[in-house]
Amino acid sequence: MYVNHMNKTSPSINLMAPACMIRKELTPPPVEGTRLNQTARYGVSVWTKSVVSSPSMTMGDTIFEELEDLMHFSVADLPARGYAVMEEIRRQGKLCDVTLKVGEHKFSAHRIVLAASIPYFHAMFTNDMVECKQDEIVMQGMDPSALEALINFAYNGHIAIDQQNVQALLIGASFLQLQNVKDACCSFLQQRLHPKNCLGVRQFAETMMCTTLYDAANIFVHQHFVEVSLSEEFLALRPEEVFELVGCDELNVQAEEQVFEAVLAWVRHACEDREPRLPELLSKTRLPLCRPQFLADRVQQDELVRCCHKCRDLVDEAKDYHLMPERRPHLPAYKTRQRCCTSIAGLIYAVGGLNSAGDSLNVVEVFDPIGNCWERCQPMSTARSRVGVAVVNGLLYAIGGYDGQSRLRTVEVYNPETDTWTKVASMNTQRSAMGTVVVDGHIYVCGGYDGKSSLNSVECYSPETDRWTIVTEMSASRSAAGVTVFEGRIYVSGGHDGLQIFNTVEYYNQHTALWHPVAPMINKRCRHGAAAVGSNLYVAGGYDGSAFLSGAEVYSSITDQWSHLVAMNTRRSRISLVANCGRLYAVGGYDGQSNLSSLEMYDPETNRWTLMTPMVCHEGGVGVGCIPLQPT
């Protein structure tokens, strides 16, 4: 029998009623009020509001639950499923209302999807442009495979990037204003920078106005300059590009000789066309920073240099820099400014020093400036405070110092890769509170205290021969002086001789083995820190005989003058000052009442000192060295 269900009378539903009443037999809640209930089924959430009766209700009483007349229903994955269906429809060639043409290649699509996913088409189809009414749109200059991939991306949000298609995709994404795809392509290229491709990537990034990628490639070029200079891309650079690169302060080179060799290689690659450019290139090469022996044996003897009187004049100028220091102020500042790749961060090692009780330590900690955190390393075999620290070829040397009973002349070296210490040759003289620096791969220790008197002696250590030799002594005995390398020379500032505290400054020319005086500091000081960043030499903290200092000064060799710098946040005597990534780090010290574990950083760009995470184990009197991280 056939039954017509459609003719049955359906019960009427009053949708205008404020709520429907549901009768339930429930245990009453303890308080009167409104309760919000949630039920979920098939991934759908339904919220209802209940009016709860008073606590006087008894078991078995009826509760009427009032349901609001509004319910929210949603399916979270509906848009994604919808796009997937539209992609399948497009592949079947159905319901498509526009065709994109590149050469002989045609791609059908749906205007609504293109407009929703690609900003370029959104502007085209919603602003009454002539193309919005065309069935076929010609895409000039687009790579067909890139356009197809980007159309697919509009439907499914996925794109595969590889070395073959990344440039075409980036160009297409830039044209279609797909910033997320453009960023992904830039990230792909940045992760694959190499000395052989970084110059090409940098040029491409500049053309495509990809600022982040350009900056990353530029930094990579600076960090890996020596390897880059051996590449075919470097030899193919235009003259203006080589001029700019050779004149850059940020090149990561161990010696200026490497820049000279790069310049000569570029010129000889197309000698007939490029030889006239050599004088200008050598003028941007900092020849005065080359070793005198290299100037005489390599630069001066080069055939291209000998045949050009302008080049010969530049060599003579560089030789005069070494032979006649009084003429240095007449040289342009950039010619004697040490290159410093500030984008290469280093790890700062705090070695030895004192604890809160004043005992000498063998503890070693390492500070990561990027993470602003400290970690402990393998301790030294000997406790050392007021120890000299030097870094050569990625190895950390702990030299001399005081072990709590006597001054030391022993030396040990730390290898961060193996986290081990090894003993090497001892100094000729026991000493603590000396200055320790590295020049041309050799370690120099200047002055200090031997347990009886302040010293004016200077020793030089060669890691290759494992031998210490005595070199020319300073003009005065100096203990607790500030010693650093500035413009390729060893500068010694202040200190004391046991009777008086100095403000005098002198530098050592290791090529002539002579000491030369320069302008004195504004304030006399000992137990201070000294370091150089760029074209400036800095001193900070110390003790002047009556007060512990927070003040700092900066020296310019061009004017041969000192000027005041913004003071540190804390008074610090027995401070260690180290340069890293274009900034200064003041580590530990003594404020007149207690040894310090604190650390603060000075940024020359902001002219501010900022407190960083303090040391964990040390309290002051530490030796500090910075081991640069190898660029990746």
C-alpha positions as CSV (number, residue, x, y, z in Angstrom):
1,M,0.0,0.0,0.0
2,Y,1.2,3.4,-0.9
3,V,1.1,6.0,1.9
4,N,1.4,9.7,1.1
5,H,3.5,11.0,4.0
6,M,3.4,14.5,2.5
7,N,-0.3,14.8,3.3
8,K,0.2,14.0,6.9
9,T,-0.4,16.8,9.2
10,S,2.9,17.9,10.8
11,P,3.0,19.4,14.3
12,S,3.3,23.1,14.2
13,I,6.6,24.7,15.6
14,N,6.4,28.1,17.2
15,L,9.7,29.7,16.1
16,M,8.7,33.0,17.6
17,A,8.5,31.6,21.1
18,P,11.3,32.9,23.4
19,A,12.5,29.4,24.2
20,C,11.3,25.8,24.1
21,M,10.8,24.1,27.4
22,I,12.3,20.6,28.0
23,R,11.0,18.6,30.9
24,K,13.7,16.6,32.7
25,E,13.9,14.6,35.9
26,L,17.2,15.8,37.4
27,T,19.0,16.2,40.7
28,P,18.8,19.9,41.3
29,P,22.0,21.9,41.4
30,P,22.9,23.4,44.8
31,V,22.4,27.0,43.8
32,E,20.0,29.1,41.8
33,G,21.3,30.7,38.6
34,T,22.1,30.3,35.0
35,R,24.2,27.5,33.6
36,L,25.8,27.3,30.2
37,N,25.9,23.7,28.7
38,Q,27.8,22.4,25.7
39,T,27.0,19.3,23.7
40,A,29.1,18.1,20.8
41,R,28.4,15.6,18.1
42,Y,29.8,15.0,14.6
43,G,32.3,17.9,15.2
44,V,29.4,20.4,15.8
45,S,29.1,22.4,19.0
46,V,25.7,23.4,20.4
47,W,25.4,25.8,23.4
48,T,22.2,26.0,25.5
49,K,21.4,28.2,28.5
50,S,19.7,26.6,31.6
51,V,17.8,28.4,34.3
52,V,18.4,26.5,37.5
53,S,15.9,26.3,40.3
54,S,16.5,27.1,44.0
55,P,18.2,24.7,46.4
56,S,14.8,24.0,48.1
57,M,13.9,21.7,45.3
58,T,13.7,18.1,46.3
59,M,14.7,14.9,44.5
60,G,12.4,14.1,41.6
61,D,11.2,17.7,41.1
62,T,10.9,18.8,37.5
63,I,13.4,21.3,36.0
64,F,12.5,23.2,32.9
65,E,15.6,24.0,30.8
66,E,15.2,27.1,28.7
67,L,17.0,26.9,25.3
68,E,17.9,30.1,23.5
69,D,16.4,30.6,20.0
70,L,19.9,31.0,18.4
71,M,22.3,28.1,17.6
72,H,25.7,28.5,15.9
73,F,26.7,25.7,13.5
74,S,30.0,25.5,11.6
75,V,32.2,23.1,9.7
76,A,35.8,24.0,10.1
77,D,37.2,22.3,7.1
78,L,34.5,23.3,4.6
79,P,36.6,26.1,2.9
80,A,39.5,23.7,2.4
81,R,37.3,21.0,1.1
82,G,35.6,23.5,-1.2
83,Y,38.9,24.6,-2.7
84,A,39.9,21.0,-3.2
85,V,36.6,20.3,-5.1
86,M,37.2,23.5,-7.2
87,E,40.7,22.3,-8.0
88,E,39.3,19.0,-9.2
89,I,36.6,20.8,-11.3
90,R,39.3,22.9,-12.9
91,R,41.4,19.8,-13.7
92,Q,38.3,18.4,-15.4
93,G,38.0,21.7,-17.4
94,K,34.5,22.4,-16.0
95,L,33.0,25.8,-14.9
96,C,36.2,27.6,-15.8
97,D,35.6,31.2,-16.9
98,V,39.0,32.5,-17.7
99,T,42.2,31.3,-19.5
100,L,45.7,32.6,-18.7
101,K,48.0,32.5,-21.7
102,V,51.8,32.5,-21.8
103,G,53.2,32.1,-25.2
104,E,51.7,28.9,-26.5
105,H,50.7,27.7,-23.0
106,K,47.2,28.1,-21.8
107,F,45.8,27.5,-18.3
108,S,42.1,27.5,-17.4
109,A,40.9,28.7,-14.0
110,H,38.0,30.3,-12.1
111,R,38.1,34.0,-11.7
112,I,36.7,33.8,-8.2
113,V,39.5,31.6,-7.0
114,L,42.2,33.7,-8.6
115,A,40.7,36.8,-7.1
116,A,40.4,35.3,-3.7
117,S,44.0,33.9,-3.6
118,I,46.1,36.2,-5.7
119,P,46.2,40.0,-5.0
120,Y,47.1,40.8,-8.7
121,F,43.9,39.1,-10.0
122,H,41.9,40.5,-7.1
123,A,42.7,44.0,-8.3
124,M,42.2,43.0,-12.0
125,F,38.8,41.4,-11.5
126,T,37.3,43.8,-9.0
127,N,38.2,47.1,-10.4
128,D,36.6,47.0,-13.8
129,M,39.9,46.6,-15.6
130,V,39.5,45.7,-19.3
131,E,40.8,42.2,-18.5
132,C,37.9,41.4,-16.2
133,K,35.7,40.9,-19.2
134,Q,38.1,39.0,-21.3
135,D,37.9,35.2,-21.6
136,E,41.6,35.0,-22.3
137,I,44.3,37.0,-20.6
138,V,47.9,37.2,-21.8
139,M,50.5,37.1,-19.0
140,Q,53.5,38.9,-20.5
141,G,57.0,37.9,-19.3
142,M,55.8,35.0,-17.0
143,D,57.5,31.6,-17.0
144,P,54.8,29.1,-18.0
145,S,55.8,26.5,-15.4
146,A,56.0,29.1,-12.7
147,L,52.5,30.5,-13.6
148,E,51.1,27.0,-13.6
149,A,52.6,26.3,-10.1
150,L,51.2,29.6,-8.8
151,I,47.8,28.9,-10.2
152,N,47.8,25.5,-8.4
153,F,49.0,27.3,-5.3
154,A,45.9,29.5,-5.5
155,Y,43.7,26.4,-5.2
156,N,45.6,24.2,-2.8
157,G,48.1,26.5,-0.9
158,H,51.1,24.2,-1.8
159,I,54.1,24.9,-3.9
160,A,57.3,23.0,-4.5
161,I,60.5,25.1,-4.7
162,D,63.8,23.8,-6.0
163,Q,67.0,25.1,-7.5
164,Q,65.6,24.9,-11.0
165,N,62.4,26.9,-10.5
166,V,63.2,29.2,-7.5
167,Q,64.1,32.2,-9.6
168,A,61.1,31.9,-11.9
169,L,58.8,31.4,-9.0
170,L,60.2,34.4,-7.2
171,I,59.8,36.6,-10.3
172,G,56.2,35.3,-10.8
173,A,55.3,35.7,-7.2
174,S,56.6,39.2,-7.2
175,F,54.6,40.1,-10.3
176,L,51.4,38.5,-8.9
177,Q,52.0,40.2,-5.5
178,L,52.1,36.8,-3.6
179,Q,54.3,38.0,-0.8
180,N,54.2,34.7,1.1
181,V,55.5,32.8,-1.9
182,K,58.1,35.4,-2.6
183,D,59.3,35.2,1.1
184,A,59.5,31.4,0.8
185,C,61.7,31.7,-2.3
186,C,64.0,34.2,-0.6
187,S,64.3,31.9,2.4
188,F,65.2,29.0,0.1
189,L,67.9,31.0,-1.6
190,Q,69.2,32.4,1.7
191,Q,69.6,28.9,3.2
192,R,71.7,27.9,0.1
193,L,74.1,30.8,0.0
194,H,77.6,29.7,-1.0
195,P,80.9,31.5,-1.8
196,K,80.3,30.5,-5.4
197,N,76.8,31.9,-5.8
198,C,76.4,34.6,-3.2
199,L,77.3,37.5,-5.5
200,G,74.8,36.3,-8.1
201,V,72.1,35.9,-5.4
202,R,72.9,39.4,-4.1
203,Q,72.5,40.9,-7.5
204,F,69.2,39.0,-8.1
205,A,67.9,40.1,-4.7
206,E,68.7,43.7,-5.5
207,T,66.9,43.5,-8.9
208,M,63.8,41.9,-7.2
209,M,63.9,44.4,-4.3
210,C,64.2,41.6,-1.8
211,T,65.7,43.5,1.0
212,T,66.1,40.7,3.5
213,L,67.7,38.4,1.0
214,Y,70.0,41.2,-0.3
215,D,71.2,42.0,3.3
216,A,71.8,38.3,4.0
217,A,73.8,37.8,0.8
218,N,75.8,41.0,1.4
219,I,76.7,39.8,4.9
220,F,77.7,36.4,3.5
221,V,80.0,38.1,0.9
222,H,81.7,40.0,3.7
223,Q,82.0,37.0,6.0
224,H,83.4,34.8,3.3
225,F,85.3,37.3,1.3
226,V,88.5,35.3,0.8
227,E,86.6,32.3,-0.6
228,V,84.3,34.6,-2.6
229,S,87.3,36.3,-4.2
230,L,88.3,32.9,-5.7
231,S,85.0,32.4,-7.4
232,E,84.1,33.0,-11.1
233,E,81.3,35.4,-10.0
234,F,83.9,37.6,-8.3
235,L,86.1,37.7,-11.4
236,A,83.1,38.7,-13.5
237,L,82.1,41.7,-11.3
238,R,81.9,45.1,-12.8
239,P,84.6,47.6,-11.8
240,E,82.2,49.7,-9.6
241,E,81.2,46.5,-7.7
242,V,84.8,45.6,-7.0
243,F,85.6,49.2,-5.9
244,E,82.7,49.1,-3.4
245,L,83.6,45.7,-2.1
246,V,87.3,46.4,-1.6
247,G,86.5,49.7,0.2
248,C,84.2,48.0,2.7
249,D,85.2,48.0,6.4
250,E,83.2,44.7,7.0
251,L,85.4,42.3,5.0
252,N,86.4,39.3,7.1
253,V,90.1,39.0,6.4
254,Q,93.0,37.9,8.6
255,A,95.3,40.3,6.8
256,E,95.1,43.1,4.3
257,E,97.4,41.0,2.0
258,Q,94.3,38.9,1.2
259,V,92.5,41.9,-0.2
260,F,95.5,42.8,-2.3
261,E,95.7,39.3,-3.8
262,A,91.9,39.5,-4.6
263,V,92.4,42.8,-6.4
264,L,95.3,41.5,-8.5
265,A,93.4,38.3,-9.4
266,W,90.4,40.4,-10.7
267,V,92.7,42.7,-12.7
268,R,94.6,39.8,-14.3
269,H,91.4,38.0,-15.3
270,A,90.9,40.6,-18.1
271,C,94.2,42.5,-17.9
272,E,94.0,44.6,-21.0
273,D,90.6,46.2,-20.0
274,R,91.2,46.3,-16.2
275,E,94.8,47.3,-15.8
276,P,93.9,51.0,-16.0
277,R,91.7,50.4,-12.9
278,L,94.6,49.2,-10.7
279,P,95.6,52.5,-9.2
280,E,92.0,53.2,-8.0
281,L,91.7,49.7,-6.6
282,L,95.0,49.9,-4.8
283,S,94.0,53.3,-3.3
284,K,91.0,51.5,-1.7
285,T,93.2,48.6,-0.6
286,R,94.7,49.5,2.8
287,L,98.3,49.0,1.9
288,P,99.7,50.6,5.1
289,L,98.2,47.7,7.0
290,C,100.2,45.2,5.0
291,R,103.4,43.9,6.6
292,P,106.6,45.7,5.5
293,Q,108.0,42.5,4.2
294,F,104.9,41.8,2.1
295,L,105.1,45.4,0.7
296,A,108.7,45.0,-0.3
297,D,108.7,41.4,-1.6
298,R,105.3,41.0,-3.1
299,V,103.5,44.3,-3.8
300,Q,106.5,46.4,-4.9
301,Q,107.8,43.5,-7.1
302,D,104.6,42.9,-8.9
303,E,104.9,43.7,-12.6
304,L,101.6,45.6,-12.9
305,V,102.5,47.7,-9.9
306,R,106.1,48.4,-11.1
307,C,104.7,49.6,-14.5
308,C,102.4,52.2,-13.0
309,H,103.8,55.3,-11.2
310,K,100.5,55.9,-9.3
311,C,100.7,52.4,-7.9
312,R,104.4,52.9,-6.9
313,D,103.4,56.1,-5.1
314,L,100.8,54.2,-3.1
315,V,103.4,51.6,-2.1
316,D,105.8,54.4,-1.0
317,E,103.0,55.9,1.0
318,A,102.4,52.6,2.8
319,K,106.1,52.1,3.5
320,D,106.3,55.6,5.0
321,Y,103.5,54.7,7.3
322,H,105.8,52.1,8.9
323,L,109.1,54.1,8.7
324,M,107.8,57.6,9.6
325,P,105.0,57.4,12.2
326,E,104.9,61.2,12.4
327,R,103.3,61.3,8.9
328,R,100.4,59.1,9.8
329,P,98.0,61.9,10.6
330,H,98.3,63.0,7.0
331,L,96.9,59.7,5.7
332,P,93.2,59.4,5.0
333,A,91.6,57.6,8.0
334,Y,90.2,54.7,6.0
335,K,93.7,53.6,4.8
336,T,94.8,52.7,8.3
337,R,91.4,51.5,9.7
338,Q,91.4,47.8,10.5
339,R,88.6,45.9,8.8
340,C,86.2,44.3,11.2
341,C,83.4,42.0,10.2
342,T,80.9,43.0,12.9
343,S,78.3,40.5,11.6
344,I,80.5,37.6,12.9
345,A,79.6,37.1,16.5
346,G,82.0,35.5,19.0
347,L,81.8,33.6,22.3
348,I,83.3,35.5,25.2
349,Y,85.3,33.3,27.7
350,A,85.8,34.4,31.3
351,V,88.9,32.7,32.6
352,G,90.1,32.4,36.2
353,G,89.6,35.4,38.4
354,L,88.3,35.5,42.0
355,N,85.3,34.3,44.0
356,S,83.5,36.4,46.6
357,A,86.1,35.4,49.3
358,G,88.9,36.7,47.1
359,D,90.3,33.2,46.3
360,S,91.8,32.6,42.8
361,L,89.8,30.3,40.6
362,N,90.5,27.8,37.8
363,V,86.9,28.1,36.6
364,V,86.1,29.0,33.0
365,E,82.7,30.2,31.7
366,V,81.6,31.1,28.2
367,F,79.0,33.8,27.3
368,D,76.8,33.8,24.2
369,P,76.0,37.4,23.4
370,I,73.1,36.3,21.1
371,G,71.5,34.1,23.7
372,N,72.6,36.3,26.6
373,C,73.6,33.3,28.6
374,W,76.6,31.7,30.3
375,E,77.8,28.1,30.4
376,R,80.6,26.4,32.2
377,C,83.6,24.9,30.4
378,Q,86.3,22.6,31.4
379,P,88.4,24.3,34.2
380,M,92.1,25.0,33.9
381,S,94.6,22.8,35.6
382,T,95.8,25.8,37.6
383,A,93.9,28.5,39.5
384,R,94.7,31.9,38.0
385,S,93.5,35.5,38.8
386,R,94.7,38.6,37.0
387,V,95.5,36.2,34.2
388,G,96.4,37.1,30.6
389,V,94.1,35.7,28.0
390,A,94.7,35.6,24.2
391,V,93.0,33.9,21.2
392,V,95.0,32.6,18.3
393,N,93.5,30.4,15.5
394,G,90.4,29.6,17.6
395,L,92.4,28.5,20.6
396,L,92.3,30.2,24.0
397,Y,95.5,30.8,25.9
398,A,95.6,31.4,29.7
399,I,98.9,33.1,30.5
400,G,100.6,33.7,33.9
401,G,98.5,35.2,36.7
402,Y,98.3,34.6,40.4
403,D,97.3,31.3,42.0
404,G,96.8,32.7,45.6
405,Q,100.4,32.1,46.6
406,S,102.7,33.1,43.8
407,R,102.9,34.8,40.4
408,L,103.0,32.3,37.5
409,R,104.8,32.0,34.3
410,T,103.1,28.9,33.1
411,V,100.7,28.8,30.1
412,E,97.9,26.5,29.1
413,V,95.8,26.5,26.0
414,Y,92.1,25.6,25.6
415,N,90.5,23.9,22.6
416,P,86.8,24.6,22.5
417,E,86.1,21.8,20.1
418,T,87.5,19.1,22.4
419,D,86.8,21.1,25.7
420,T,90.4,20.3,26.8
421,W,93.4,22.2,28.2
422,T,97.0,21.6,27.2
423,K,100.2,23.0,28.6
424,V,102.6,24.9,26.4
425,A,105.9,26.7,26.9
426,S,106.1,29.0,29.9
427,M,107.1,32.7,29.8
428,N,110.6,33.8,30.6
429,T,109.3,35.9,33.5
430,Q,106.5,35.2,36.1
431,R,103.9,37.9,36.0
432,S,100.3,38.8,36.7
433,A,98.2,41.9,35.9
434,M,99.9,42.2,32.5
435,G,98.4,43.2,29.2
436,T,98.0,40.4,26.6
437,V,97.3,40.9,22.9
438,V,97.7,39.1,19.6
439,V,99.3,40.7,16.5
440,D,100.1,38.8,13.3
441,G,99.4,35.5,14.9
442,H,101.9,36.1,17.8
443,I,101.0,36.7,21.5
444,Y,102.5,39.7,23.3
445,V,102.5,40.2,27.0
446,C,103.4,43.7,28.3
447,G,104.4,44.6,31.8
448,G,102.7,43.3,34.8
449,Y,103.8,42.4,38.4
450,D,106.3,39.7,39.3
451,G,105.6,39.6,43.0
452,K,108.2,42.2,43.9
453,S,107.9,45.1,41.4
454,S,106.1,46.4,38.3
455,L,107.6,45.3,35.0
456,N,108.5,47.1,31.8
457,S,109.5,43.9,29.9
458,V,107.6,42.6,26.9
459,E,107.6,39.0,25.6
460,C,106.4,37.5,22.4
461,Y,105.1,33.9,21.9
462,S,105.0,32.0,18.6
463,P,102.4,29.2,18.5
464,E,104.3,27.7,15.6
465,T,107.6,27.3,17.4
466,D,106.2,27.2,21.0
467,R,108.8,29.7,22.1
468,W,108.8,33.0,24.0
469,T,111.3,35.7,23.1
470,I,112.1,39.0,24.7
471,V,111.3,42.1,22.6
472,T,111.8,45.8,23.2
473,E,110.8,46.9,26.7
474,M,108.3,49.7,27.3
475,S,109.4,53.3,28.2
476,A,108.1,52.8,31.8
477,S,107.2,49.9,34.2
478,R,103.5,49.3,34.0
479,S,101.4,47.0,36.1
480,A,97.6,46.8,35.5
481,A,97.8,48.8,32.3
482,G,95.1,48.7,29.6
483,V,96.6,47.0,26.5
484,T,94.9,46.4,23.2
485,V,95.6,46.2,19.4
486,F,94.6,49.3,17.5
487,E,95.3,50.0,13.8
488,G,97.7,47.0,13.8
489,R,99.8,48.3,16.7
490,I,100.0,47.5,20.4
491,Y,98.7,50.4,22.5
492,V,99.5,50.5,26.3
493,S,97.6,53.0,28.4
494,G,97.9,54.0,32.1
495,G,98.8,51.4,34.7
496,H,101.1,52.0,37.7
497,D,104.7,51.4,38.8
498,G,104.0,50.9,42.4
499,L,104.5,54.6,43.2
500,Q,102.3,56.5,40.8
501,I,99.3,55.9,38.5
502,F,99.8,57.0,34.8
503,N,97.7,58.6,32.2
504,T,100.4,58.2,29.6
505,V,100.0,56.1,26.4
506,E,102.5,54.5,24.1
507,Y,102.3,52.1,21.1
508,Y,104.6,49.5,19.8
509,N,105.5,49.0,16.2
510,Q,106.3,45.3,15.9
511,H,107.9,45.9,12.5
512,T,110.4,48.4,13.7
513,A,110.6,47.2,17.3
514,L,110.1,50.7,18.6
515,W,107.8,52.3,21.1
516,H,106.2,55.7,20.4
517,P,104.3,58.0,22.8
518,V,100.9,59.4,21.9
519,A,98.5,61.8,23.6
520,P,97.8,60.9,27.3
521,M,94.4,60.0,28.6
522,I,92.2,62.7,30.2
523,N,92.3,60.8,33.5
524,K,95.0,58.7,35.0
525,R,93.9,55.1,35.6
526,C,95.1,51.6,36.3
527,R,93.3,48.2,36.5
528,H,91.1,49.5,33.6
529,G,90.0,47.8,30.4
530,A,91.0,48.7,26.8
531,A,89.6,47.6,23.5
532,A,89.3,48.8,19.9
533,V,86.2,48.9,17.7
534,G,86.6,50.2,14.2
535,S,88.5,53.5,14.1
536,N,88.3,54.1,17.8
537,L,90.3,52.9,20.9
538,Y,88.3,52.8,24.1
539,V,89.3,52.6,27.8
540,A,86.8,52.1,30.6
541,G,86.8,51.9,34.4
542,G,89.8,51.4,36.6
543,Y,91.2,53.1,39.7
544,D,92.8,56.6,39.8
545,G,94.3,56.4,43.3
546,S,91.3,57.8,45.1
547,A,88.2,56.5,43.4
548,F,87.0,53.5,41.6
549,L,85.9,54.6,38.1
550,S,82.9,54.1,35.9
551,G,84.0,56.6,33.3
552,A,85.2,55.8,29.9
553,E,87.3,57.6,27.2
554,V,87.7,57.2,23.4
555,Y,90.9,57.9,21.4
556,S,91.2,58.9,17.7
557,S,94.6,58.5,16.1
558,I,93.6,61.0,13.4
559,T,93.4,63.8,15.9
560,D,95.6,62.2,18.5
561,Q,93.1,63.2,21.1
562,W,91.0,61.6,23.8
563,S,87.4,62.5,24.6
564,H,85.0,61.5,27.3
565,L,82.5,58.7,26.6
566,V,79.3,57.9,28.4
567,A,80.0,56.2,31.8
568,M,79.2,52.6,32.6
569,N,76.4,51.7,34.9
570,T,78.8,50.4,37.5
571,R,82.2,51.5,38.9
572,R,84.7,48.8,37.9
573,S,88.3,48.3,38.8
574,R,90.1,45.2,37.6
575,I,87.7,45.2,34.7
576,S,88.1,43.2,31.5
577,L,87.0,44.9,28.3
578,V,86.6,43.0,25.0
579,A,85.2,43.8,21.6
580,N,82.7,41.6,19.9
581,C,80.5,42.1,16.9
582,G,81.2,45.9,16.9
583,R,80.3,46.3,20.5
584,L,82.2,46.4,23.8
585,Y,81.7,44.1,26.8
586,A,82.8,45.1,30.3
587,V,83.2,42.0,32.4
588,G,83.4,41.7,36.2
589,G,85.7,44.0,38.3
590,Y,85.6,45.5,41.7
591,D,83.5,48.5,42.8
592,G,85.3,49.4,46.0
593,Q,83.2,47.2,48.2
594,S,82.9,43.8,46.5
595,N,84.0,41.8,43.5
596,L,81.5,41.9,40.6
597,S,79.9,39.2,38.6
598,S,78.0,41.7,36.4
599,L,78.5,42.3,32.7
600,E,77.5,45.3,30.6
601,M,77.6,46.0,26.9
602,Y,78.3,49.3,25.1
603,D,76.9,49.9,21.6
604,P,78.7,52.7,19.7
605,E,75.6,53.3,17.6
606,T,73.3,54.1,20.5
607,N,76.1,55.4,22.9
608,R,74.6,53.3,25.7
609,W,75.8,50.7,28.2
610,T,73.3,47.9,28.8
611,L,73.5,45.4,31.6
612,M,73.6,41.7,30.5
613,T,73.2,38.4,32.3
614,P,75.9,38.2,35.0
615,M,78.5,35.5,35.3
616,V,77.5,32.4,37.3
617,C,80.8,31.4,39.0
618,H,83.1,34.4,38.8
619,E,83.2,37.5,41.0
620,G,85.9,39.6,39.4
621,G,89.5,39.8,38.3
622,V,88.8,37.6,35.3
623,G,90.7,37.3,32.1
624,V,88.6,37.6,29.0
625,G,89.0,36.4,25.4
626,C,86.6,36.2,22.4
627,I,86.6,33.3,20.0
628,P,84.8,34.3,16.8
629,L,82.2,31.8,15.6
630,Q,82.9,30.5,12.1
631,P,80.4,32.0,9.6
632,T,78.0,29.5,8.1
